[in-house]
Amino acid sequence: MKFSIIILTYNSEATIGATLGAAAPLSDDIHVVDSYSNDQTCQIVRCHGIRVVQHPFQNYAAQRNWAIEALPLKYDWELHLDADERISETLATELAELKQTEPWPEIQGYCVPRLVRFMNRPLRHGGMFPIWHMRLFRRGQGRCEEREYDQHFVVNGKIAKLKGPIIDDIRMPLGEWVIRHNRWSDAEVHELSRSPDSSGLCAKLRGNPLQRKRYFRNTYNRGPLFWRAGLLFVYRYIGRLGFLDGTEGLIFYFLQSLWFRFLIDAKFFELDRVKDRQAALDMVAKVRVPELAAHLESDR
Protein backbone atom coordinates (compact mmCIF):
# COMPACT_ATOMS: atom_id res chain seq x y z
CA MET A 1 0.00 0.00 0.00
CA LYS A 2 1.23 3.46 -0.92
CA PHE A 3 -0.74 6.56 -0.02
CA SER A 4 -0.87 10.27 -0.75
CA ILE A 5 -1.23 12.67 2.18
CA ILE A 6 -3.54 15.71 2.11
CA ILE A 7 -3.20 18.41 4.79
CA LEU A 8 -5.50 21.41 5.28
CA THR A 9 -3.96 24.59 6.70
CA TYR A 10 -4.91 28.08 7.79
CA ASN A 11 -2.60 30.23 9.94
CA SER A 12 -0.95 27.05 11.17
CA GLU A 13 2.65 28.18 11.65
CA ALA A 14 2.74 26.85 15.24
CA THR A 15 2.01 23.24 14.27
CA ILE A 16 2.54 22.63 10.54
CA GLY A 17 6.29 21.98 10.89
CA ALA A 18 5.73 19.08 13.30
CA THR A 19 2.87 17.74 11.17
CA LEU A 20 5.03 17.69 8.04
CA GLY A 21 8.02 16.30 9.92
CA ALA A 22 6.01 13.26 11.02
CA ALA A 23 4.32 12.79 7.64
CA ALA A 24 7.29 13.21 5.31
CA PRO A 25 8.96 9.81 6.02
CA LEU A 26 5.71 8.02 5.14
CA SER A 27 4.97 9.39 1.68
CA ASP A 28 6.64 11.17 -1.20
CA ASP A 29 3.28 12.60 -2.30
CA ILE A 30 2.15 15.24 0.20
CA HIS A 31 -0.32 17.97 -0.74
CA VAL A 32 -1.07 21.05 1.37
CA VAL A 33 -4.32 22.94 0.73
CA ASP A 34 -4.13 26.36 2.35
CA SER A 35 -7.03 28.76 2.93
CA TYR A 36 -4.97 31.92 2.27
CA SER A 37 -3.03 32.04 5.53
CA ASN A 38 -1.60 35.42 6.52
CA ASP A 39 1.19 34.06 8.74
CA GLN A 40 4.28 31.97 7.92
CA THR A 41 2.39 28.74 7.17
CA CYS A 42 3.04 28.65 3.42
CA GLN A 43 6.70 29.58 3.82
CA ILE A 44 7.23 26.75 6.31
CA VAL A 45 5.55 24.26 3.98
CA ARG A 46 7.72 25.35 1.04
CA CYS A 47 10.84 25.05 3.20
CA HIS A 48 9.94 21.36 3.57
CA GLY A 49 9.95 21.06 -0.22
CA ILE A 50 6.19 20.65 -0.45
CA ARG A 51 3.96 22.51 -2.88
CA VAL A 52 1.08 24.59 -1.52
CA VAL A 53 -2.25 24.93 -3.31
CA GLN A 54 -4.48 27.75 -2.07
CA HIS A 55 -8.24 27.45 -2.26
CA PRO A 56 -10.98 29.62 -0.67
CA PHE A 57 -12.47 28.08 2.45
CA GLN A 58 -16.21 27.56 2.60
CA ASN A 59 -16.36 24.81 5.21
CA TYR A 60 -14.33 21.72 6.06
CA ALA A 61 -16.50 19.36 4.03
CA ALA A 62 -16.29 21.48 0.89
CA GLN A 63 -12.53 21.96 1.32
CA ARG A 64 -11.85 18.27 1.84
CA ASN A 65 -14.03 17.19 -1.08
CA TRP A 66 -12.42 19.79 -3.34
CA ALA A 67 -9.03 18.37 -2.42
CA ILE A 68 -10.19 14.83 -3.19
CA GLU A 69 -11.49 15.86 -6.60
CA ALA A 70 -8.95 18.47 -7.72
CA LEU A 71 -5.52 17.36 -6.48
CA PRO A 72 -3.30 15.22 -8.72
CA LEU A 73 -2.88 12.41 -6.20
CA LYS A 74 -0.17 9.92 -7.09
CA TYR A 75 -1.31 6.83 -5.21
CA ASP A 76 -4.44 4.70 -4.80
CA TRP A 77 -4.86 5.44 -1.08
CA GLU A 78 -5.19 8.84 0.59
CA LEU A 79 -4.52 9.94 4.18
CA HIS A 80 -6.16 13.16 5.38
CA LEU A 81 -4.81 15.39 8.17
CA ASP A 82 -5.38 18.82 9.64
CA ALA A 83 -2.42 21.14 10.18
CA ASP A 84 -2.46 20.57 13.95
CA GLU A 85 -2.68 16.77 13.68
CA ARG A 86 0.57 14.88 14.04
CA ILE A 87 1.11 11.21 13.23
CA SER A 88 2.27 9.46 16.40
CA GLU A 89 5.24 7.11 16.40
CA THR A 90 2.93 4.14 16.94
CA LEU A 91 0.75 5.10 14.02
CA ALA A 92 3.81 5.79 11.85
CA THR A 93 5.00 2.24 12.54
CA GLU A 94 1.61 0.81 11.59
CA LEU A 95 1.46 2.87 8.40
CA ALA A 96 4.99 1.83 7.47
CA GLU A 97 3.96 -1.82 7.91
CA LEU A 98 0.89 -1.27 5.74
CA LYS A 99 3.11 0.11 2.99
CA GLN A 100 4.91 -3.24 2.87
CA THR A 101 1.74 -5.28 2.46
CA GLU A 102 -1.17 -5.64 0.09
CA PRO A 103 -4.40 -4.62 1.91
CA TRP A 104 -7.30 -7.05 1.89
CA PRO A 105 -9.42 -6.35 -1.21
CA GLU A 106 -12.60 -5.86 0.84
CA ILE A 107 -11.04 -3.17 3.09
CA GLN A 108 -11.85 0.28 1.74
CA GLY A 109 -10.77 2.44 4.67
CA TYR A 110 -9.17 2.58 8.12
CA CYS A 111 -10.42 4.36 11.22
CA VAL A 112 -7.71 6.07 13.26
CA PRO A 113 -8.00 7.11 16.94
CA ARG A 114 -7.32 10.75 17.79
CA LEU A 115 -5.58 11.91 20.97
CA VAL A 116 -6.17 15.56 21.88
CA ARG A 117 -3.32 17.59 23.42
CA PHE A 118 -4.62 20.77 25.03
CA MET A 119 -2.22 23.28 26.58
CA ASN A 120 0.50 20.67 25.96
CA ARG A 121 -1.33 18.00 28.00
CA PRO A 122 -2.77 14.82 26.46
CA LEU A 123 -6.43 14.34 27.43
CA ARG A 124 -6.91 10.63 28.09
CA HIS A 125 -10.09 10.80 30.15
CA GLY A 126 -13.51 12.39 29.87
CA GLY A 127 -14.39 10.23 26.87
CA MET A 128 -11.78 12.09 24.83
CA PHE A 129 -9.67 9.05 23.95
CA PRO A 130 -9.99 7.28 21.70
CA ILE A 131 -12.04 9.46 19.34
CA TRP A 132 -12.31 7.57 16.05
CA HIS A 133 -12.02 9.20 12.63
CA MET A 134 -11.94 7.82 9.12
CA ARG A 135 -8.73 9.24 7.64
CA LEU A 136 -7.18 6.58 5.39
CA PHE A 137 -9.16 5.17 2.46
CA ARG A 138 -8.94 4.05 -1.14
CA ARG A 139 -9.24 6.72 -3.80
CA GLY A 140 -12.74 6.97 -5.16
CA GLN A 141 -14.26 5.21 -2.14
CA GLY A 142 -14.48 8.05 0.39
CA ARG A 143 -15.94 11.54 0.65
CA CYS A 144 -16.58 13.98 3.46
CA GLU A 145 -20.25 14.23 4.37
CA GLU A 146 -21.85 17.58 3.57
CA ARG A 147 -22.11 18.96 7.08
CA GLU A 148 -21.02 22.36 8.35
CA TYR A 149 -19.79 20.96 11.67
CA ASP A 150 -18.80 17.55 13.07
CA GLN A 151 -18.30 16.14 9.58
CA HIS A 152 -16.76 12.73 8.92
CA PHE A 153 -15.41 10.91 5.91
CA VAL A 154 -17.83 8.25 4.70
CA VAL A 155 -16.43 5.21 2.91
CA ASN A 156 -18.24 2.81 0.61
CA GLY A 157 -17.34 -0.65 1.86
CA LYS A 158 -15.76 -2.46 4.76
CA ILE A 159 -13.47 -0.61 7.17
CA ALA A 160 -10.83 -1.63 9.71
CA LYS A 161 -9.14 0.11 12.65
CA LEU A 162 -5.57 1.14 13.36
CA LYS A 163 -4.29 1.34 16.93
CA GLY A 164 -1.82 4.23 16.79
CA PRO A 165 -3.33 7.69 17.28
CA ILE A 166 -3.24 10.93 15.40
CA ILE A 167 -2.21 13.59 17.94
CA ASP A 168 -4.43 16.66 17.71
CA ASP A 169 -2.03 19.25 19.13
CA ILE A 170 -4.10 22.34 20.01
CA ARG A 171 -1.59 25.17 20.39
CA MET A 172 -3.67 28.20 19.45
CA PRO A 173 -4.19 30.85 22.17
CA LEU A 174 -7.46 30.59 24.08
CA GLY A 175 -8.64 33.82 22.47
CA GLU A 176 -8.33 32.26 19.01
CA TRP A 177 -9.86 29.02 20.28
CA VAL A 178 -12.92 30.94 21.52
CA ILE A 179 -13.23 32.88 18.25
CA ARG A 180 -13.17 29.69 16.20
CA HIS A 181 -15.65 27.90 18.44
CA ASN A 182 -17.98 30.88 18.31
CA ARG A 183 -17.88 30.56 14.52
CA TRP A 184 -18.35 26.80 14.71
CA SER A 185 -21.35 27.26 17.01
CA ASP A 186 -23.04 29.18 14.19
CA ALA A 187 -22.30 26.28 11.84
CA GLU A 188 -23.73 23.74 14.30
CA VAL A 189 -26.91 25.77 14.81
CA HIS A 190 -27.39 25.98 11.06
CA GLU A 191 -26.71 22.26 10.74
CA LEU A 192 -29.27 21.40 13.42
CA SER A 193 -31.84 23.66 11.76
CA ARG A 194 -31.78 21.94 8.37
CA SER A 195 -33.00 18.55 7.21
CA PRO A 196 -30.50 15.71 7.70
CA ASP A 197 -28.48 14.57 4.69
CA SER A 198 -29.46 10.99 3.87
CA SER A 199 -26.10 10.44 2.15
CA GLY A 200 -24.12 11.20 5.30
CA LEU A 201 -22.93 9.01 8.12
CA CYS A 202 -25.59 6.57 9.35
CA ALA A 203 -26.24 6.61 13.10
CA LYS A 204 -26.18 3.07 14.57
CA LEU A 205 -25.76 1.99 18.17
CA ARG A 206 -24.31 -1.35 17.02
CA GLY A 207 -22.44 0.03 14.02
CA ASN A 208 -18.78 0.97 13.55
CA PRO A 209 -17.13 3.53 15.87
CA LEU A 210 -18.16 6.48 13.66
CA GLN A 211 -21.78 5.34 13.47
CA ARG A 212 -21.93 4.87 17.24
CA LYS A 213 -20.47 8.33 17.76
CA ARG A 214 -23.15 9.85 15.51
CA TYR A 215 -25.85 7.85 17.34
CA PHE A 216 -24.81 9.30 20.70
CA ARG A 217 -24.51 12.80 19.20
CA ASN A 218 -28.06 12.53 17.86
CA THR A 219 -29.23 11.31 21.27
CA TYR A 220 -27.63 14.38 22.86
CA ASN A 221 -29.30 16.68 20.33
CA ARG A 222 -32.71 15.34 21.37
CA GLY A 223 -32.09 16.41 24.96
CA PRO A 224 -33.56 19.59 26.51
CA LEU A 225 -31.86 22.87 25.64
CA PHE A 226 -29.33 24.18 28.19
CA TRP A 227 -29.76 21.19 30.53
CA ARG A 228 -28.01 18.90 28.08
CA ALA A 229 -24.86 21.05 28.10
CA GLY A 230 -24.65 20.88 31.88
CA LEU A 231 -25.28 17.14 31.91
CA LEU A 232 -22.60 16.61 29.27
CA PHE A 233 -20.05 18.47 31.39
CA VAL A 234 -20.92 16.42 34.48
CA TYR A 235 -20.78 13.21 32.44
CA ARG A 236 -17.37 13.98 30.98
CA TYR A 237 -15.72 15.67 33.94
CA ILE A 238 -17.12 13.45 36.72
CA GLY A 239 -18.60 10.32 35.15
CA ARG A 240 -15.77 9.76 32.66
CA LEU A 241 -13.06 10.97 35.09
CA GLY A 242 -12.13 14.11 33.18
CA PHE A 243 -10.87 15.64 36.43
CA LEU A 244 -7.88 13.30 36.15
CA ASP A 245 -6.64 15.45 33.27
CA GLY A 246 -5.69 18.21 35.71
CA THR A 247 -6.18 21.95 35.37
CA GLU A 248 -5.81 21.76 31.60
CA GLY A 249 -8.61 19.22 31.55
CA LEU A 250 -10.83 21.42 33.70
CA ILE A 251 -10.36 24.32 31.27
CA PHE A 252 -10.99 22.11 28.25
CA TYR A 253 -14.07 20.30 29.56
CA PHE A 254 -15.62 23.52 30.84
CA LEU A 255 -15.10 25.33 27.56
CA GLN A 256 -15.76 22.44 25.17
CA SER A 257 -18.53 20.56 26.98
CA LEU A 258 -20.31 23.36 28.84
CA TRP A 259 -19.57 26.82 27.38
CA PHE A 260 -19.49 25.77 23.71
CA ARG A 261 -22.56 23.55 23.94
CA PHE A 262 -24.46 26.12 26.02
CA LEU A 263 -23.61 28.76 23.41
CA ILE A 264 -25.05 26.53 20.67
CA ASP A 265 -28.25 26.11 22.69
CA ALA A 266 -28.49 29.86 23.34
CA LYS A 267 -28.14 30.61 19.63
CA PHE A 268 -30.65 27.90 18.79
CA PHE A 269 -33.07 29.42 21.33
CA GLU A 270 -32.49 32.85 19.83
CA LEU A 271 -33.13 31.51 16.34
CA ASP A 272 -36.41 29.93 17.44
CA ARG A 273 -37.55 33.21 18.95
CA VAL A 274 -36.76 35.04 15.72
CA LYS A 275 -38.66 32.39 13.75
CA ASP A 276 -41.64 32.60 16.14
CA ARG A 277 -41.65 36.39 15.92
CA GLN A 278 -41.47 36.30 12.13
CA ALA A 279 -44.24 33.70 12.01
CA ALA A 280 -46.39 35.92 14.23
CA LEU A 281 -45.73 38.94 12.02
CA ASP A 282 -46.60 36.92 8.92
CA MET A 283 -49.84 35.78 10.55
CA VAL A 284 -50.75 39.35 11.52
CA ALA A 285 -50.01 40.45 7.96
CA LYS A 286 -52.28 37.76 6.56
CA VAL A 287 -55.11 38.75 8.91
CA ARG A 288 -54.75 42.53 8.86
CA VAL A 289 -54.16 43.13 5.16
CA PRO A 290 -57.53 41.70 4.03
CA GLU A 291 -59.29 43.58 6.85
CA LEU A 292 -57.61 46.82 5.80
CA ALA A 293 -58.52 46.22 2.15
CA ALA A 294 -62.16 45.64 3.10
CA HIS A 295 -62.17 48.78 5.26
CA LEU A 296 -60.78 50.89 2.44
CA GLU A 297 -63.30 49.40 0.04
CA SER A 298 -66.19 50.30 2.37
CA ASP A 299 -64.98 53.94 2.55
CA ARG A 300 -65.05 54.44 -1.19
C-alpha positions as CSV (number, residue, x, y, z in Angstrom):
1,M,0.0,0.0,0.0
2,K,1.2,3.5,-0.9
3,F,-0.7,6.6,0.0
4,S,-0.9,10.3,-0.7
5,I,-1.2,12.7,2.2
6,I,-3.5,15.7,2.1
7,I,-3.2,18.4,4.8
8,L,-5.5,21.4,5.3
9,T,-4.0,24.6,6.7
10,Y,-4.9,28.1,7.8
11,N,-2.6,30.2,9.9
12,S,-1.0,27.0,11.2
13,E,2.6,28.2,11.7
14,A,2.7,26.8,15.2
15,T,2.0,23.2,14.3
16,I,2.5,22.6,10.5
17,G,6.3,22.0,10.9
18,A,5.7,19.1,13.3
19,T,2.9,17.7,11.2
20,L,5.0,17.7,8.0
21,G,8.0,16.3,9.9
22,A,6.0,13.3,11.0
23,A,4.3,12.8,7.6
24,A,7.3,13.2,5.3
25,P,9.0,9.8,6.0
26,L,5.7,8.0,5.1
27,S,5.0,9.4,1.7
28,D,6.6,11.2,-1.2
29,D,3.3,12.6,-2.3
30,I,2.1,15.2,0.2
31,H,-0.3,18.0,-0.7
32,V,-1.1,21.0,1.4
33,V,-4.3,22.9,0.7
34,D,-4.1,26.4,2.4
35,S,-7.0,28.8,2.9
36,Y,-5.0,31.9,2.3
37,S,-3.0,32.0,5.5
38,N,-1.6,35.4,6.5
39,D,1.2,34.1,8.7
40,Q,4.3,32.0,7.9
41,T,2.4,28.7,7.2
42,C,3.0,28.7,3.4
43,Q,6.7,29.6,3.8
44,I,7.2,26.7,6.3
45,V,5.6,24.3,4.0
46,R,7.7,25.3,1.0
47,C,10.8,25.1,3.2
48,H,9.9,21.4,3.6
49,G,10.0,21.1,-0.2
50,I,6.2,20.6,-0.4
51,R,4.0,22.5,-2.9
52,V,1.1,24.6,-1.5
53,V,-2.2,24.9,-3.3
54,Q,-4.5,27.8,-2.1
55,H,-8.2,27.4,-2.3
56,P,-11.0,29.6,-0.7
57,F,-12.5,28.1,2.5
58,Q,-16.2,27.6,2.6
59,N,-16.4,24.8,5.2
60,Y,-14.3,21.7,6.1
61,A,-16.5,19.4,4.0
62,A,-16.3,21.5,0.9
63,Q,-12.5,22.0,1.3
64,R,-11.9,18.3,1.8
65,N,-14.0,17.2,-1.1
66,W,-12.4,19.8,-3.3
67,A,-9.0,18.4,-2.4
68,I,-10.2,14.8,-3.2
69,E,-11.5,15.9,-6.6
70,A,-9.0,18.5,-7.7
71,L,-5.5,17.4,-6.5
72,P,-3.3,15.2,-8.7
73,L,-2.9,12.4,-6.2
74,K,-0.2,9.9,-7.1
75,Y,-1.3,6.8,-5.2
76,D,-4.4,4.7,-4.8
77,W,-4.9,5.4,-1.1
78,E,-5.2,8.8,0.6
79,L,-4.5,9.9,4.2
80,H,-6.2,13.2,5.4
81,L,-4.8,15.4,8.2
82,D,-5.4,18.8,9.6
83,A,-2.4,21.1,10.2
84,D,-2.5,20.6,14.0
85,E,-2.7,16.8,13.7
86,R,0.6,14.9,14.0
87,I,1.1,11.2,13.2
88,S,2.3,9.5,16.4
89,E,5.2,7.1,16.4
90,T,2.9,4.1,16.9
91,L,0.7,5.1,14.0
92,A,3.8,5.8,11.9
93,T,5.0,2.2,12.5
94,E,1.6,0.8,11.6
95,L,1.5,2.9,8.4
96,A,5.0,1.8,7.5
97,E,4.0,-1.8,7.9
98,L,0.9,-1.3,5.7
99,K,3.1,0.1,3.0
100,Q,4.9,-3.2,2.9
101,T,1.7,-5.3,2.5
102,E,-1.2,-5.6,0.1
103,P,-4.4,-4.6,1.9
104,W,-7.3,-7.0,1.9
105,P,-9.4,-6.4,-1.2
106,E,-12.6,-5.9,0.8
107,I,-11.0,-3.2,3.1
108,Q,-11.9,0.3,1.7
109,G,-10.8,2.4,4.7
110,Y,-9.2,2.6,8.1
111,C,-10.4,4.4,11.2
112,V,-7.7,6.1,13.3
113,P,-8.0,7.1,16.9
114,R,-7.3,10.8,17.8
115,L,-5.6,11.9,21.0
116,V,-6.2,15.6,21.9
117,R,-3.3,17.6,23.4
118,F,-4.6,20.8,25.0
119,M,-2.2,23.3,26.6
120,N,0.5,20.7,26.0
121,R,-1.3,18.0,28.0
122,P,-2.8,14.8,26.5
123,L,-6.4,14.3,27.4
124,R,-6.9,10.6,28.1
125,H,-10.1,10.8,30.1
126,G,-13.5,12.4,29.9
127,G,-14.4,10.2,26.9
128,M,-11.8,12.1,24.8
129,F,-9.7,9.1,23.9
130,P,-10.0,7.3,21.7
131,I,-12.0,9.5,19.3
132,W,-12.3,7.6,16.1
133,H,-12.0,9.2,12.6
134,M,-11.9,7.8,9.1
135,R,-8.7,9.2,7.6
136,L,-7.2,6.6,5.4
137,F,-9.2,5.2,2.5
138,R,-8.9,4.0,-1.1
139,R,-9.2,6.7,-3.8
140,G,-12.7,7.0,-5.2
141,Q,-14.3,5.2,-2.1
142,G,-14.5,8.0,0.4
143,R,-15.9,11.5,0.7
144,C,-16.6,14.0,3.5
145,E,-20.2,14.2,4.4
146,E,-21.8,17.6,3.6
147,R,-22.1,19.0,7.1
148,E,-21.0,22.4,8.3
149,Y,-19.8,21.0,11.7
150,D,-18.8,17.5,13.1
151,Q,-18.3,16.1,9.6
152,H,-16.8,12.7,8.9
153,F,-15.4,10.9,5.9
154,V,-17.8,8.3,4.7
155,V,-16.4,5.2,2.9
156,N,-18.2,2.8,0.6
157,G,-17.3,-0.7,1.9
158,K,-15.8,-2.5,4.8
159,I,-13.5,-0.6,7.2
160,A,-10.8,-1.6,9.7
161,K,-9.1,0.1,12.6
162,L,-5.6,1.1,13.4
163,K,-4.3,1.3,16.9
164,G,-1.8,4.2,16.8
165,P,-3.3,7.7,17.3
166,I,-3.2,10.9,15.4
167,I,-2.2,13.6,17.9
168,D,-4.4,16.7,17.7
169,D,-2.0,19.2,19.1
170,I,-4.1,22.3,20.0
171,R,-1.6,25.2,20.4
172,M,-3.7,28.2,19.4
173,P,-4.2,30.9,22.2
174,L,-7.5,30.6,24.1
175,G,-8.6,33.8,22.5
176,E,-8.3,32.3,19.0
177,W,-9.9,29.0,20.3
178,V,-12.9,30.9,21.5
179,I,-13.2,32.9,18.3
180,R,-13.2,29.7,16.2
181,H,-15.6,27.9,18.4
182,N,-18.0,30.9,18.3
183,R,-17.9,30.6,14.5
184,W,-18.3,26.8,14.7
185,S,-21.4,27.3,17.0
186,D,-23.0,29.2,14.2
187,A,-22.3,26.3,11.8
188,E,-23.7,23.7,14.3
189,V,-26.9,25.8,14.8
190,H,-27.4,26.0,11.1
191,E,-26.7,22.3,10.7
192,L,-29.3,21.4,13.4
193,S,-31.8,23.7,11.8
194,R,-31.8,21.9,8.4
195,S,-33.0,18.5,7.2
196,P,-30.5,15.7,7.7
197,D,-28.5,14.6,4.7
198,S,-29.5,11.0,3.9
199,S,-26.1,10.4,2.1
200,G,-24.1,11.2,5.3
201,L,-22.9,9.0,8.1
202,C,-25.6,6.6,9.3
203,A,-26.2,6.6,13.1
204,K,-26.2,3.1,14.6
205,L,-25.8,2.0,18.2
206,R,-24.3,-1.3,17.0
207,G,-22.4,0.0,14.0
208,N,-18.8,1.0,13.5
209,P,-17.1,3.5,15.9
210,L,-18.2,6.5,13.7
211,Q,-21.8,5.3,13.5
212,R,-21.9,4.9,17.2
213,K,-20.5,8.3,17.8
214,R,-23.1,9.8,15.5
215,Y,-25.8,7.9,17.3
216,F,-24.8,9.3,20.7
217,R,-24.5,12.8,19.2
218,N,-28.1,12.5,17.9
219,T,-29.2,11.3,21.3
220,Y,-27.6,14.4,22.9
221,N,-29.3,16.7,20.3
222,R,-32.7,15.3,21.4
223,G,-32.1,16.4,25.0
224,P,-33.6,19.6,26.5
225,L,-31.9,22.9,25.6
226,F,-29.3,24.2,28.2
227,W,-29.8,21.2,30.5
228,R,-28.0,18.9,28.1
229,A,-24.9,21.0,28.1
230,G,-24.6,20.9,31.9
231,L,-25.3,17.1,31.9
232,L,-22.6,16.6,29.3
233,F,-20.0,18.5,31.4
234,V,-20.9,16.4,34.5
235,Y,-20.8,13.2,32.4
236,R,-17.4,14.0,31.0
237,Y,-15.7,15.7,33.9
238,I,-17.1,13.4,36.7
239,G,-18.6,10.3,35.2
240,R,-15.8,9.8,32.7
241,L,-13.1,11.0,35.1
242,G,-12.1,14.1,33.2
243,F,-10.9,15.6,36.4
244,L,-7.9,13.3,36.2
245,D,-6.6,15.5,33.3
246,G,-5.7,18.2,35.7
247,T,-6.2,22.0,35.4
248,E,-5.8,21.8,31.6
249,G,-8.6,19.2,31.6
250,L,-10.8,21.4,33.7
251,I,-10.4,24.3,31.3
252,F,-11.0,22.1,28.3
253,Y,-14.1,20.3,29.6
254,F,-15.6,23.5,30.8
255,L,-15.1,25.3,27.6
256,Q,-15.8,22.4,25.2
257,S,-18.5,20.6,27.0
258,L,-20.3,23.4,28.8
259,W,-19.6,26.8,27.4
260,F,-19.5,25.8,23.7
261,R,-22.6,23.5,23.9
262,F,-24.5,26.1,26.0
263,L,-23.6,28.8,23.4
264,I,-25.1,26.5,20.7
265,D,-28.3,26.1,22.7
266,A,-28.5,29.9,23.3
267,K,-28.1,30.6,19.6
268,F,-30.7,27.9,18.8
269,F,-33.1,29.4,21.3
270,E,-32.5,32.9,19.8
271,L,-33.1,31.5,16.3
272,D,-36.4,29.9,17.4
273,R,-37.6,33.2,18.9
274,V,-36.8,35.0,15.7
275,K,-38.7,32.4,13.8
276,D,-41.6,32.6,16.1
277,R,-41.6,36.4,15.9
278,Q,-41.5,36.3,12.1
279,A,-44.2,33.7,12.0
280,A,-46.4,35.9,14.2
281,L,-45.7,38.9,12.0
282,D,-46.6,36.9,8.9
283,M,-49.8,35.8,10.6
284,V,-50.7,39.3,11.5
285,A,-50.0,40.5,8.0
286,K,-52.3,37.8,6.6
287,V,-55.1,38.8,8.9
288,R,-54.7,42.5,8.9
289,V,-54.2,43.1,5.2
290,P,-57.5,41.7,4.0
291,E,-59.3,43.6,6.8
292,L,-57.6,46.8,5.8
293,A,-58.5,46.2,2.2
294,A,-62.2,45.6,3.1
295,H,-62.2,48.8,5.3
296,L,-60.8,50.9,2.4
297,E,-63.3,49.4,0.0
298,S,-66.2,50.3,2.4
299,D,-65.0,53.9,2.6
300,R,-65.0,54.4,-1.2
